[in-house]
Amino acid sequence: MSAVTYSDAQVIDTITARFVPMQINTQEAAGLPMVQRFAQVWTPDLRVVSPDGVDLYRWNGYLPPAEFVPQLLVAQAQTLLRLQDEPGAAAVYREVLERFPTSAVAPEAQYFFAVSAYKHSHNASDLLDNWRRLQTRYPDSIWRVKQSFIEEG
Amino acid sequence: MTTIQWTDNFATACQQAGQDQKLVLLDFFSPT
């Protein structure tokens, strides 16, 4: 991760602008309290944590910069959504869809953009119209399957 | 070229995130 992903200018800019980053070496005794606190088992293990110390999004595994940046944004957006900042979440999900429409996390962004918009507006069309875009933009995605009940009937 | 400025204290990271309206990013890693 350090050699490629964390040396990328876009990764550096994204982390610096949106996060306070902390690395934990899981092989050192000093890292053990954090390993135990967050039930950490495999590296790389990335967590996005609210200022009150609760991890609200996580993923495992190496990602190159082209996938790491949209994954970071989806993690930020999901955390904002769980912190009940629906407009903030929707804005970041929209950013993923506009800047990284072919990234691996774009279908997840489409799914939760719909959720964020609906939870803010309480207008069913914000949910259903944006979920339907999964059917055309990301038809093979698991996130299309997760809204497929609206395709029946 | 700038680099990522990693914090080494979790409580400080949370406090800083609250002040700056940011979130904390934890990277658990294993040097190999």
N, CA and C atoms of all chains as a GROMACS GRO file, in nm:
protein
  555
    1MET      N    1   0.083  -0.121   0.000
    1MET     CA    2   0.000   0.000   0.000
    1MET      C    3   0.086   0.126   0.000
    2SER      N    4   0.192   0.128   0.084
    2SER     CA    5   0.274   0.249   0.094
    2SER      C    6   0.345   0.280  -0.036
    3ALA      N    7   0.397   0.176  -0.104
    3ALA     CA    8   0.479   0.198  -0.223
    3ALA      C    9   0.400   0.255  -0.339
    4VAL      N   10   0.276   0.215  -0.355
    4VAL     CA   11   0.196   0.256  -0.471
    4VAL      C   12   0.082   0.348  -0.429
    5THR      N   13  -0.010   0.296  -0.351
    5THR     CA   14  -0.134   0.369  -0.323
    5THR      C   15  -0.109   0.496  -0.244
    6TYR      N   16  -0.032   0.487  -0.135
    6TYR     CA   17  -0.013   0.604  -0.050
    6TYR      C   18   0.088   0.703  -0.106
    7SER      N   19   0.149   0.670  -0.221
    7SER     CA   20   0.238   0.763  -0.289
    7SER      C   21   0.167   0.839  -0.401
    8ASP      N   22   0.044   0.804  -0.428
    8ASP     CA   23  -0.032   0.864  -0.537
    8ASP      C   24  -0.088   1.001  -0.494
    9ALA      N   25  -0.072   1.100  -0.579
    9ALA     CA   26  -0.111   1.237  -0.544
    9ALA      C   27  -0.260   1.248  -0.515
   10GLN      N   28  -0.343   1.179  -0.593
   10GLN     CA   29  -0.487   1.189  -0.572
   10GLN      C   30  -0.528   1.122  -0.440
   11VAL      N   31  -0.460   1.013  -0.406
   11VAL     CA   32  -0.486   0.947  -0.277
   11VAL      C   33  -0.446   1.040  -0.162
   12ILE      N   34  -0.329   1.099  -0.173
   12ILE     CA   35  -0.281   1.191  -0.068
   12ILE      C   36  -0.378   1.307  -0.052
   13ASP      N   37  -0.420   1.366  -0.163
   13ASP     CA   38  -0.512   1.480  -0.156
   13ASP      C   39  -0.645   1.441  -0.093
   14THR      N   40  -0.697   1.324  -0.131
   14THR     CA   41  -0.827   1.280  -0.080
   14THR      C   42  -0.821   1.254   0.070
   15ILE      N   43  -0.718   1.185   0.114
   15ILE     CA   44  -0.704   1.157   0.257
   15ILE      C   45  -0.684   1.286   0.335
   16THR      N   46  -0.598   1.372   0.287
   16THR     CA   47  -0.566   1.496   0.359
   16THR      C   48  -0.687   1.586   0.372
   17ALA      N   49  -0.769   1.593   0.267
   17ALA     CA   50  -0.883   1.685   0.267
   17ALA      C   51  -0.999   1.636   0.354
   18ARG      N   52  -1.011   1.503   0.369
   18ARG     CA   53  -1.135   1.451   0.428
   18ARG      C   54  -1.116   1.372   0.557
   19PHE      N   55  -0.993   1.332   0.587
   19PHE     CA   56  -0.972   1.241   0.699
   19PHE      C   57  -0.855   1.286   0.786
   20VAL      N   58  -0.858   1.239   0.911
   20VAL     CA   59  -0.740   1.242   0.997
   20VAL      C   60  -0.689   1.098   0.998
   21PRO      N   61  -0.576   1.070   0.931
   21PRO     CA   62  -0.532   0.932   0.914
   21PRO      C   63  -0.439   0.884   1.025
   22MET      N   64  -0.453   0.756   1.058
   22MET     CA   65  -0.368   0.693   1.159
   22MET      C   66  -0.333   0.553   1.113
   23GLN      N   67  -0.205   0.518   1.116
   23GLN     CA   68  -0.162   0.382   1.084
   23GLN      C   69  -0.133   0.305   1.212
   24ILE      N   70  -0.170   0.177   1.212
   24ILE     CA   71  -0.144   0.090   1.325
   24ILE      C   72  -0.067  -0.031   1.275
   25ASN      N   73   0.055  -0.047   1.325
   25ASN     CA   74   0.136  -0.163   1.292
   25ASN      C   75   0.088  -0.280   1.377
   26THR      N   76   0.026  -0.380   1.312
   26THR     CA   77  -0.035  -0.489   1.388
   26THR      C   78   0.070  -0.586   1.443
   27GLN      N   79   0.196  -0.570   1.402
   27GLN     CA   80   0.302  -0.661   1.448
   27GLN      C   81   0.377  -0.606   1.568
   28GLU      N   82   0.340  -0.487   1.612
   28GLU     CA   83   0.408  -0.428   1.727
   28GLU      C   84   0.316  -0.429   1.849
   29ALA      N   85   0.379  -0.442   1.966
   29ALA     CA   86   0.300  -0.446   2.090
   29ALA      C   87   0.218  -0.318   2.108
   30ALA      N   88   0.273  -0.206   2.061
   30ALA     CA   89   0.203  -0.079   2.077
   30ALA      C   90   0.070  -0.077   2.001
   31GLY      N   91   0.058  -0.162   1.898
   31GLY     CA   92  -0.065  -0.164   1.819
   31GLY      C   93  -0.172  -0.255   1.878
   32LEU      N   94  -0.136  -0.337   1.976
   32LEU     CA   95  -0.229  -0.438   2.027
   32LEU      C   96  -0.360  -0.382   2.083
   33PRO      N   97  -0.356  -0.273   2.161
   33PRO     CA   98  -0.485  -0.220   2.211
   33PRO      C   99  -0.582  -0.182   2.098
   34MET      N  100  -0.530  -0.125   1.989
   34MET     CA  101  -0.617  -0.089   1.877
   34MET      C  102  -0.664  -0.214   1.802
   35VAL      N  103  -0.576  -0.313   1.788
   35VAL     CA  104  -0.615  -0.440   1.725
   35VAL      C  105  -0.730  -0.503   1.803
   36GLN      N  106  -0.720  -0.502   1.934
   36GLN     CA  107  -0.824  -0.562   2.017
   36GLN      C  108  -0.951  -0.478   2.016
   37ARG      N  109  -0.935  -0.350   2.026
   37ARG     CA  110  -1.052  -0.261   2.032
   37ARG      C  111  -1.138  -0.274   1.906
   38PHE      N  112  -1.071  -0.289   1.789
   38PHE     CA  113  -1.146  -0.294   1.663
   38PHE      C  114  -1.157  -0.435   1.606
   39ALA      N  115  -1.126  -0.538   1.689
   39ALA     CA  116  -1.142  -0.677   1.648
   39ALA      C  117  -1.079  -0.700   1.510
   40GLN      N  118  -0.956  -0.654   1.499
   40GLN     CA  119  -0.887  -0.656   1.370
   40GLN      C  120  -0.822  -0.792   1.349
   41VAL      N  121  -0.836  -0.850   1.226
   41VAL     CA  122  -0.783  -0.985   1.204
   41VAL      C  123  -0.694  -0.998   1.081
   42TRP      N  124  -0.706  -0.909   0.982
   42TRP     CA  125  -0.633  -0.930   0.857
   42TRP      C  126  -0.597  -0.796   0.796
   43THR      N  127  -0.478  -0.786   0.740
   43THR     CA  128  -0.436  -0.660   0.679
   43THR      C  129  -0.425  -0.674   0.527
   44PRO      N  130  -0.433  -0.563   0.452
   44PRO     CA  131  -0.471  -0.430   0.498
   44PRO      C  132  -0.616  -0.426   0.547
   45ASP      N  133  -0.639  -0.350   0.649
   45ASP     CA  134  -0.771  -0.335   0.709
   45ASP      C  135  -0.793  -0.185   0.729
   46LEU      N  136  -0.887  -0.130   0.653
   46LEU     CA  137  -0.915   0.014   0.659
   46LEU      C  138  -1.048   0.036   0.730
   47ARG      N  139  -1.049   0.132   0.822
   47ARG     CA  140  -1.171   0.167   0.895
   47ARG      C  141  -1.193   0.317   0.884
   48VAL      N  142  -1.318   0.356   0.866
   48VAL     CA  143  -1.354   0.496   0.877
   48VAL      C  144  -1.433   0.512   1.006
   49VAL      N  145  -1.385   0.602   1.090
   49VAL     CA  146  -1.431   0.613   1.228
   49VAL      C  147  -1.486   0.753   1.251
   50SER      N  148  -1.598   0.759   1.321
   50SER     CA  149  -1.656   0.889   1.356
   50SER      C  150  -1.570   0.955   1.464
   51PRO      N  151  -1.585   1.087   1.482
   51PRO     CA  152  -1.504   1.155   1.585
   51PRO      C  153  -1.528   1.101   1.726
   52ASP      N  154  -1.640   1.031   1.750
   52ASP     CA  155  -1.659   0.972   1.883
   52ASP      C  156  -1.605   0.830   1.892
   53GLY      N  157  -1.531   0.786   1.791
   53GLY     CA  158  -1.454   0.663   1.803
   53GLY      C  159  -1.521   0.536   1.756
   54VAL      N  160  -1.631   0.548   1.682
   54VAL     CA  161  -1.703   0.429   1.635
   54VAL      C  162  -1.671   0.406   1.488
   55ASP      N  163  -1.628   0.282   1.455
   55ASP     CA  164  -1.599   0.255   1.313
   55ASP      C  165  -1.730   0.223   1.241
   56LEU      N  166  -1.755   0.296   1.134
   56LEU     CA  167  -1.883   0.289   1.064
   56LEU      C  168  -1.870   0.237   0.921
   57TYR      N  169  -1.748   0.213   0.874
   57TYR     CA  170  -1.728   0.152   0.743
   57TYR      C  171  -1.590   0.087   0.745
   58ARG      N  172  -1.580  -0.027   0.679
   58ARG     CA  173  -1.452  -0.099   0.679
   58ARG      C  174  -1.436  -0.178   0.550
   59TRP      N  175  -1.310  -0.201   0.513
   59TRP     CA  176  -1.282  -0.295   0.406
   59TRP      C  177  -1.143  -0.353   0.423
   60ASN      N  178  -1.125  -0.469   0.367
   60ASN     CA  179  -0.996  -0.537   0.367
   60ASN      C  180  -0.938  -0.542   0.227
   61GLY      N  181  -0.807  -0.551   0.218
   61GLY     CA  182  -0.741  -0.582   0.092
   61GLY      C  183  -0.679  -0.463   0.024
   62TYR      N  184  -0.572  -0.494  -0.051
   62TYR     CA  185  -0.501  -0.391  -0.129
   62TYR      C  186  -0.590  -0.338  -0.240
   63LEU      N  187  -0.585  -0.209  -0.264
   63LEU     CA  188  -0.649  -0.147  -0.380
   63LEU      C  189  -0.550  -0.052  -0.445
   64PRO      N  190  -0.541  -0.053  -0.578
   64PRO     CA  191  -0.459   0.048  -0.647
   64PRO      C  192  -0.527   0.184  -0.638
   65PRO      N  193  -0.454   0.291  -0.667
   65PRO     CA  194  -0.512   0.426  -0.651
   65PRO      C  195  -0.644   0.446  -0.723
   66ALA      N  196  -0.660   0.391  -0.843
   66ALA     CA  197  -0.782   0.413  -0.921
   66ALA      C  198  -0.906   0.355  -0.854
   67GLU      N  199  -0.887   0.255  -0.768
   67GLU     CA  200  -1.000   0.200  -0.692
   67GLU      C  201  -1.001   0.249  -0.548
   68PHE      N  202  -0.884   0.286  -0.497
   68PHE     CA  203  -0.876   0.328  -0.357
   68PHE      C  204  -0.949   0.460  -0.336
   69VAL      N  205  -0.933   0.554  -0.428
   69VAL     CA  206  -0.996   0.685  -0.410
   69VAL      C  207  -1.149   0.672  -0.409
   70PRO      N  208  -1.212   0.609  -0.508
   70PRO     CA  209  -1.358   0.594  -0.498
   70PRO      C  210  -1.402   0.514  -0.376
   71GLN      N  211  -1.322   0.415  -0.334
   71GLN     CA  212  -1.356   0.341  -0.213
   71GLN      C  213  -1.352   0.432  -0.090
   72LEU      N  214  -1.254   0.520  -0.084
   72LEU     CA  215  -1.248   0.617   0.025
   72LEU      C  216  -1.372   0.705   0.027
   73LEU      N  217  -1.414   0.750  -0.091
   73LEU     CA  218  -1.530   0.839  -0.098
   73LEU      C  219  -1.657   0.765  -0.056
   74VAL      N  220  -1.672   0.641  -0.101
   74VAL     CA  221  -1.790   0.562  -0.059
   74VAL      C  222  -1.787   0.540   0.092
   75ALA      N  223  -1.669   0.517   0.147
   75ALA     CA  224  -1.658   0.501   0.292
   75ALA      C  225  -1.697   0.630   0.364
   76GLN      N  226  -1.652   0.743   0.314
   76GLN     CA  227  -1.690   0.871   0.373
   76GLN      C  228  -1.841   0.891   0.364
   77ALA      N  229  -1.897   0.863   0.246
   77ALA     CA  230  -2.041   0.884   0.225
   77ALA      C  231  -2.123   0.794   0.318
   78GLN      N  232  -2.086   0.667   0.330
   78GLN     CA  233  -2.162   0.576   0.415
   78GLN      C  234  -2.154   0.620   0.562
   79THR      N  235  -2.038   0.668   0.601
   79THR     CA  236  -2.023   0.716   0.739
   79THR      C  237  -2.111   0.838   0.763
   80LEU      N  238  -2.113   0.931   0.668
   80LEU     CA  239  -2.200   1.048   0.681
   80LEU      C  240  -2.346   1.006   0.688
   81LEU      N  241  -2.384   0.908   0.608
   81LEU     CA  242  -2.522   0.859   0.609
   81LEU      C  243  -2.556   0.801   0.746
   82ARG      N  244  -2.465   0.722   0.802
   82ARG     CA  245  -2.491   0.662   0.934
   82ARG      C  246  -2.491   0.767   1.045
   83LEU      N  247  -2.425   0.880   1.019
   83LEU     CA  248  -2.428   0.991   1.114
   83LEU      C  249  -2.546   1.084   1.088
   84GLN      N  250  -2.637   1.039   1.002
   84GLN     CA  251  -2.762   1.110   0.970
   84GLN      C  252  -2.740   1.241   0.896
   85ASP      N  253  -2.630   1.250   0.822
   85ASP     CA  254  -2.606   1.364   0.733
   85ASP      C  255  -2.640   1.319   0.591
   86GLU      N  256  -2.770   1.308   0.563
   86GLU     CA  257  -2.812   1.256   0.433
   86GLU      C  258  -2.770   1.345   0.316
   87PRO      N  259  -2.784   1.478   0.326
   87PRO     CA  260  -2.738   1.562   0.213
   87PRO      C  261  -2.587   1.549   0.190
   88GLY      N  262  -2.511   1.545   0.297
   88GLY     CA  263  -2.367   1.528   0.282
   88GLY      C  264  -2.332   1.395   0.218
   89ALA      N  265  -2.401   1.288   0.261
   89ALA     CA  266  -2.377   1.157   0.202
   89ALA      C  267  -2.413   1.156   0.054
   90ALA      N  268  -2.529   1.213   0.020
   90ALA     CA  269  -2.574   1.215  -0.120
   90ALA      C  270  -2.473   1.289  -0.208
   91ALA      N  271  -2.418   1.398  -0.156
   91ALA     CA  272  -2.322   1.476  -0.235
   91ALA      C  273  -2.196   1.394  -0.265
   92VAL      N  274  -2.148   1.318  -0.167
   92VAL     CA  275  -2.027   1.239  -0.189
   92VAL      C  276  -2.057   1.119  -0.279
   93TYR      N  277  -2.173   1.055  -0.259
   93TYR     CA  278  -2.209   0.945  -0.351
   93TYR      C  279  -2.221   0.997  -0.495
   94ARG      N  280  -2.279   1.116  -0.512
   94ARG     CA  281  -2.291   1.173  -0.646
   94ARG      C  282  -2.152   1.198  -0.706
   95GLU      N  283  -2.061   1.242  -0.622
   95GLU     CA  284  -1.923   1.266  -0.667
   95GLU      C  285  -1.860   1.136  -0.719
   96VAL      N  286  -1.884   1.026  -0.649
   96VAL     CA  287  -1.832   0.896  -0.695
   96VAL      C  288  -1.890   0.862  -0.832
   97LEU      N  289  -2.020   0.882  -0.848
   97LEU     CA  290  -2.086   0.845  -0.974
   97LEU      C  291  -2.040   0.933  -1.089
   98GLU      N  292  -2.006   1.057  -1.060
   98GLU     CA  293  -1.961   1.149  -1.165
   98GLU      C  294  -1.813   1.131  -1.198
   99ARG      N  295  -1.732   1.112  -1.097
   99ARG     CA  296  -1.586   1.105  -1.119
   99ARG      C  297  -1.537   0.964  -1.147
  100PHE      N  298  -1.607   0.864  -1.092
  100PHE     CA  299  -1.559   0.726  -1.102
  100PHE      C  300  -1.673   0.630  -1.141
  101PRO      N  301  -1.741   0.655  -1.252
  101PRO     CA  302  -1.859   0.574  -1.285
  101PRO      C  303  -1.830   0.429  -1.319
  102THR      N  304  -1.705   0.398  -1.352
  102THR     CA  305  -1.671   0.258  -1.384
  102THR      C  306  -1.593   0.190  -1.272
  103SER      N  307  -1.580   0.253  -1.158
  103SER     CA  308  -1.508   0.191  -1.047
  103SER      C  309  -1.589   0.077  -0.987
  104ALA      N  310  -1.520  -0.009  -0.913
  104ALA     CA  311  -1.587  -0.127  -0.854
  104ALA      C  312  -1.695  -0.088  -0.753
  105VAL      N  313  -1.680   0.026  -0.688
  105VAL     CA  314  -1.776   0.066  -0.585
  105VAL      C  315  -1.888   0.156  -0.640
  106ALA      N  316  -1.885   0.185  -0.770
  106ALA     CA  317  -1.988   0.273  -0.827
  106ALA      C  318  -2.130   0.217  -0.809
  107PRO      N  319  -2.154   0.087  -0.828
  107PRO     CA  320  -2.290   0.036  -0.803
  107PRO      C  321  -2.336   0.056  -0.658
  108GLU      N  322  -2.245   0.037  -0.564
  108GLU     CA  323  -2.278   0.064  -0.423
  108GLU      C  324  -2.314   0.211  -0.404
  109ALA      N  325  -2.238   0.298  -0.472
  109ALA     CA  326  -2.266   0.441  -0.463
  109ALA      C  327  -2.404   0.473  -0.522
  110GLN      N  328  -2.439   0.409  -0.633
  110GLN     CA  329  -2.570   0.432  -0.695
  110GLN      C  330  -2.682   0.389  -0.600
  111TYR      N  331  -2.665   0.271  -0.538
  111TYR     CA  332  -2.766   0.218  -0.446
  111TYR      C  333  -2.788   0.316  -0.329
  112PHE      N  334  -2.678   0.357  -0.266
  112PHE     CA  335  -2.692   0.439  -0.146
  112PHE      C  336  -2.711   0.588  -0.178
  113PHE      N  337  -2.680   0.630  -0.300
  113PHE     CA  338  -2.721   0.765  -0.340
  113PHE      C  339  -2.872   0.774  -0.336
  114ALA      N  340  -2.937   0.668  -0.387
  114ALA     CA  341  -3.084   0.663  -0.384
  114ALA      C  342  -3.136   0.667  -0.240
  115VAL      N  343  -3.074   0.588  -0.154
  115VAL     CA  344  -3.117   0.582  -0.013
  115VAL      C  345  -3.098   0.719   0.054
  116SER      N  346  -2.984   0.780   0.030
  116SER     CA  347  -2.955   0.911   0.092
  116SER      C  348  -3.054   1.016   0.046
  117ALA      N  349  -3.080   1.018  -0.085
  117ALA     CA  350  -3.174   1.116  -0.140
  117ALA      C  351  -3.314   1.095  -0.083
  118TYR      N  352  -3.356   0.968  -0.074
  118TYR     CA  353  -3.490   0.938  -0.024
  118TYR      C  354  -3.502   0.972   0.125
  119LYS      N  355  -3.402   0.938   0.204
  119LYS     CA  356  -3.412   0.964   0.347
  119LYS      C  357  -3.413   1.113   0.378
  120HIS      N  358  -3.360   1.193   0.285
  120HIS     CA  359  -3.365   1.338   0.303
  120HIS      C  360  -3.499   1.395   0.256
  121SER      N  361  -3.549   1.346   0.140
  121SER     CA  362  -3.669   1.407   0.080
  121SER      C  363  -3.798   1.337   0.121
  122HIS      N  364  -3.789   1.208   0.156
  122HIS     CA  365  -3.907   1.124   0.180
  122HIS      C  366  -3.997   1.115   0.057
  123ASN      N  367  -3.934   1.135  -0.060
  123ASN     CA  368  -4.005   1.124  -0.189
  123ASN      C  369  -3.967   0.989  -0.251
  124ALA      N  370  -4.066   0.901  -0.268
  124ALA     CA  371  -4.037   0.766  -0.314
  124ALA      C  372  -3.967   0.763  -0.450
  125SER      N  373  -3.994   0.862  -0.532
  125SER     CA  374  -3.930   0.861  -0.664
  125SER      C  375  -3.778   0.881  -0.654
  126ASP      N  376  -3.733   0.949  -0.548
  126ASP     CA  377  -3.588   0.964  -0.530
  126ASP      C  378  -3.522   0.828  -0.508
  127LEU      N  379  -3.594   0.739  -0.440
  127LEU     CA  380  -3.541   0.605  -0.418
  127LEU      C  381  -3.554   0.520  -0.544
  128LEU      N  382  -3.675   0.512  -0.595
  128LEU     CA  383  -3.703   0.416  -0.703
  128LEU      C  384  -3.637   0.456  -0.834
  129ASP      N  385  -3.640   0.584  -0.869
  129ASP     CA  386  -3.578   0.627  -0.995
  129ASP      C  387  -3.427   0.604  -0.994
  130ASN      N  388  -3.366   0.630  -0.879
  130ASN     CA  389  -3.221   0.610  -0.870
  130ASN      C  390  -3.184   0.463  -0.858
  131TRP      N  391  -3.269   0.382  -0.795
  131TRP     CA  392  -3.245   0.238  -0.795
  131TRP      C  393  -3.258   0.181  -0.936
  132ARG      N  394  -3.354   0.233  -1.014
  132ARG     CA  395  -3.372   0.181  -1.150
  132ARG      C  396  -3.248   0.206  -1.237
  133ARG      N  397  -3.172   0.307  -1.203
  133ARG     CA  398  -3.049   0.331  -1.280
  133ARG      C  399  -2.949   0.217  -1.262
  134LEU      N  400  -2.960   0.143  -1.151
  134LEU     CA  401  -2.877   0.024  -1.136
  134LEU      C  402  -2.907  -0.079  -1.245
  135GLN      N  403  -3.034  -0.083  -1.287
  135GLN     CA  404  -3.075  -0.183  -1.386
  135GLN      C  405  -3.011  -0.156  -1.521
  136THR      N  406  -2.989  -0.030  -1.553
  136THR     CA  407  -2.932   0.004  -1.684
  136THR      C  408  -2.781   0.026  -1.677
  137ARG      N  409  -2.734   0.087  -1.568
  137ARG     CA  410  -2.591   0.119  -1.560
  137ARG      C  411  -2.506   0.003  -1.509
  138TYR      N  412  -2.561  -0.071  -1.413
  138TYR     CA  413  -2.483  -0.176  -1.347
  138TYR      C  414  -2.567  -0.305  -1.336
  139PRO      N  415  -2.612  -0.359  -1.451
  139PRO     CA  416  -2.707  -0.472  -1.448
  139PRO      C  417  -2.650  -0.599  -1.386
  140ASP      N  418  -2.518  -0.616  -1.385
  140ASP     CA  419  -2.458  -0.739  -1.331
  140ASP      C  420  -2.411  -0.724  -1.187
  141SER      N  421  -2.441  -0.611  -1.126
  141SER     CA  422  -2.394  -0.586  -0.990
  141SER      C  423  -2.484  -0.650  -0.886
  142ILE      N  424  -2.424  -0.689  -0.774
  142ILE     CA  425  -2.503  -0.739  -0.662
  142ILE      C  426  -2.597  -0.631  -0.609
  143TRP      N  427  -2.560  -0.505  -0.628
  143TRP     CA  428  -2.645  -0.395  -0.580
  143TRP      C  429  -2.769  -0.382  -0.667
  144ARG      N  430  -2.762  -0.424  -0.794
  144ARG     CA  431  -2.883  -0.433  -0.876
  144ARG      C  432  -2.974  -0.543  -0.818
  145VAL      N  433  -2.914  -0.657  -0.778
  145VAL     CA  434  -2.994  -0.765  -0.720
  145VAL      C  435  -3.065  -0.718  -0.594
  146LYS      N  436  -2.998  -0.633  -0.515
  146LYS     CA  437  -3.053  -0.592  -0.387
  146LYS      C  438  -3.175  -0.500  -0.401
  147GLN      N  439  -3.199  -0.448  -0.520
  147GLN     CA  440  -3.321  -0.371  -0.542
  147GLN      C  441  -3.415  -0.440  -0.642
  148SER      N  442  -3.383  -0.569  -0.675
  148SER     CA  443  -3.455  -0.636  -0.784
  148SER      C  444  -3.601  -0.664  -0.750
  149PHE      N  445  -3.638  -0.657  -0.624
  149PHE     CA  446  -3.780  -0.679  -0.591
  149PHE      C  447  -3.869  -0.572  -0.653
  150ILE      N  448  -3.814  -0.455  -0.686
  150ILE     CA  449  -3.897  -0.352  -0.748
  150ILE      C  450  -3.914  -0.378  -0.898
  151GLU      N  451  -3.837  -0.474  -0.952
  151GLU     CA  452  -3.846  -0.507  -1.095
  151GLU      C  453  -3.957  -0.607  -1.121
  152GLU      N  454  -4.006  -0.672  -1.015
  152GLU     CA  455  -4.108  -0.777  -1.032
  152GLU      C  456  -4.247  -0.716  -1.040
  153GLY      N  457  -4.332  -0.784  -1.115
  153GLY     CA  458  -4.471  -0.742  -1.125
  153GLY      C  459  -4.495  -0.634  -1.231
  154MET      N  460   0.687   1.693  -0.339
  154MET     CA  461   0.558   1.626  -0.330
  154MET      C  462   0.522   1.603  -0.182
  155THR      N  463   0.401   1.632  -0.145
  155THR     CA  464   0.359   1.613  -0.007
  155THR      C  465   0.336   1.464   0.020
  156THR      N  466   0.331   1.431   0.146
  156THR     CA  467   0.303   1.293   0.186
  156THR      C  468   0.188   1.294   0.286
  157ILE      N  469   0.135   1.177   0.312
  157ILE     CA  470   0.029   1.166   0.412
  157ILE      C  471   0.088   1.188   0.551
  158GLN      N  472   0.023   1.273   0.629
  158GLN     CA  473   0.068   1.302   0.765
  158GLN      C  474  -0.009   1.212   0.862
  159TRP      N  475   0.051   1.098   0.894
  159TRP     CA  476  -0.016   1.000   0.979
  159TRP      C  477  -0.010   1.046   1.125
  160THR      N  478  -0.121   1.031   1.193
  160THR     CA  479  -0.128   1.057   1.337
  160THR      C  480  -0.093   0.929   1.411
  161ASP      N  481  -0.037   0.940   1.532
  161ASP     CA  482  -0.002   0.817   1.604
  161ASP      C  483  -0.079   0.799   1.734
  162ASN      N  484  -0.181   0.883   1.755
  162ASN     CA  485  -0.258   0.872   1.879
  162ASN      C  486  -0.407   0.877   1.845
  163PHE      N  487  -0.480   0.775   1.885
  163PHE     CA  488  -0.620   0.764   1.846
  163PHE      C  489  -0.706   0.874   1.907
  164ALA      N  490  -0.686   0.902   2.033
  164ALA     CA  491  -0.767   1.006   2.098
  164ALA      C  492  -0.743   1.141   2.031
  165THR      N  493  -0.618   1.170   1.998
  165THR     CA  494  -0.586   1.295   1.930
  165THR      C  495  -0.650   1.298   1.791
  166ALA      N  496  -0.648   1.184   1.722
  166ALA     CA  497  -0.707   1.176   1.588
  166ALA      C  498  -0.857   1.206   1.595
  167CYS      N  499  -0.925   1.148   1.692
  167CYS     CA  500  -1.070   1.172   1.706
  167CYS      C  501  -1.098   1.318   1.738
  168GLN      N  502  -1.019   1.374   1.829
  168GLN     CA  503  -1.038   1.514   1.866
  168GLN      C  504  -1.014   1.605   1.746
  169GLN      N  505  -0.909   1.577   1.670
  169GLN     CA  506  -0.877   1.658   1.552
  169GLN      C  507  -0.988   1.646   1.448
  170ALA      N  508  -1.040   1.523   1.430
  170ALA     CA  509  -1.147   1.502   1.332
  170ALA      C  510  -1.272   1.583   1.370
  171GLY      N  511  -1.304   1.584   1.498
  171GLY     CA  512  -1.419   1.661   1.542
  171GLY      C  513  -1.402   1.810   1.518
  172GLN      N  514  -1.281   1.858   1.545
  172GLN     CA  515  -1.254   2.002   1.526
  172GLN      C  516  -1.258   2.042   1.379
  173ASP      N  517  -1.207   1.955   1.293
  173ASP     CA  518  -1.193   1.988   1.150
  173ASP      C  519  -1.311   1.940   1.066
  174GLN      N  520  -1.413   1.882   1.131
  174GLN     CA  521  -1.527   1.824   1.058
  174GLN      C  522  -1.480   1.722   0.955
  175LYS      N  523  -1.388   1.636   0.999
  175LYS     CA  524  -1.339   1.526   0.917
  175LYS      C  525  -1.375   1.394   0.986
  176LEU      N  526  -1.332   1.285   0.926
  176LEU     CA  527  -1.348   1.153   0.985
  176LEU      C  528  -1.209   1.094   1.007
  177VAL      N  529  -1.201   0.996   1.095
  177VAL     CA  530  -1.074   0.928   1.120
  177VAL      C  531  -1.062   0.810   1.024
  178LEU      N  532  -0.946   0.798   0.961
  178LEU     CA  533  -0.916   0.682   0.876
  178LEU      C  534  -0.809   0.599   0.944
  179LEU      N  535  -0.844   0.476   0.980
  179LEU     CA  536  -0.747   0.384   1.039
  179LEU      C  537  -0.697   0.288   0.933
  180ASP      N  538  -0.565   0.271   0.928
  180ASP     CA  539  -0.503   0.174   0.839
  180ASP      C  540  -0.425   0.074   0.923
  181PHE      N  541  -0.485  -0.043   0.945
  181PHE     CA  542  -0.412  -0.151   1.013
  181PHE      C  543  -0.324  -0.219   0.909
  182PHE      N  544  -0.193  -0.222   0.935
  182PHE     CA  545  -0.102  -0.279   0.837
  182PHE      C  546  -0.004  -0.374   0.903
  183SER      N  547   0.053  -0.458   0.819
  183SER     CA  548   0.154  -0.553   0.863
  183SER      C  549   0.275  -0.537   0.773
  184PRO      N  550   0.388  -0.488   0.824
  184PRO     CA  551   0.506  -0.469   0.739
  184PRO      C  552   0.566  -0.604   0.701
  185THR      N  553   0.587  -0.625   0.572
  185THR     CA  554   0.646  -0.752   0.527
  185THR      C  555   0.756  -0.722   0.427
   0.00000   0.00000   0.00000
